[in-house]
Amino acid sequence: MGREIPIWFFIGVLLIVYGVLILGYGLYELTTGVTANVVLSNLHAPVWWGAIMLVLGLFYALRFRPGKEL
């Protein structure tokens, strides 16, 4: 039989991609000083959410990577 790849691995990869993109944008905002015109822009939400998504994506991708016994 063929080996199955868990859906959680692909979700982890997707979270990594989105986390890198959002974190990159947040760091760009932070370094250039050009921020979106939102009420709580001083909290730097893209930096926090990008980092959270990146860490969560790394967890899922490593935990459910293909070839690893569950």
Secondary structure, DSSP 4 states (H G I P E B T S, - for coil): -PPP--HHHHHHHHHHHHHHHHHHHHHHHHHH----S-TTGGG-HHHHHHHHHHHHHHHHHHHT-TT---
